[in-house]
């Protein structure tokens, strides 16, 4: 079973990877010095990846301010929950604020609108 992380940390990891991907794309553009148009294209694509990272960080920051903050019953740490089910940011304990889901097996599908029955 793969290790699970809460949604906020997964989105932040994605945003961080966009920064590195953007830098690598821009660095790849250096190999095309003799073709200025191709080099410029790589630089622009890399810049767009870095800008995408900035937008993603801003978006998750806004979501994070609206997320419900709860105390994990397992480790006692404060963590934020996005959606109906999420993981503790400290100990990866499955958490829910929906009483109808208490005691059920953790499944990310509970966050999808089609599962909100």
C-alpha positions, 0 to 999 in steps of 0.5 A, a space after each residue: 500500500 502506498 503512503 497516503 498524505 493529506 490533500 493540502 500536502 499533496 497539492 503543495 508537493 505538486 506545486 513544488 515539483 512544478 518549480 523543478 520541472 520548470 527549471 529543468 525545462 529552461 535548462 534543457 533550452 540551453 542545449 539549443 543555443 544555435 536555434 534561438 526560437 527553440 531555446 526561447 520556446 523552452 524558456 517560455 515553457 519553463 517560465 509557464 511551469 513556474 508561474 503555474 506553481 505560483 498559481 497553485 501555491 496561491 490557490 492551495 493557500 486560499 483553500 487552506 484558510 477555509 479548511 476545517 481545523 480539527 484535532 486528530 484523535 490518534 496523535 493529538 495534532 491539529 490538522 486541516 480537513 478538505 472535503 468529507 474525508 482526509 488524512 491527518 497531516 502528522 500521522 496519516 490517520 483517516 479523518 472525517 467530519 461526516 457522522 455517516 462515514 464514521 467507522 467505514 473504510 477510508 476511501 477518497 471516493 467519498 469526496 466525489 460529488 457522485 458519492 455524496 448520497 
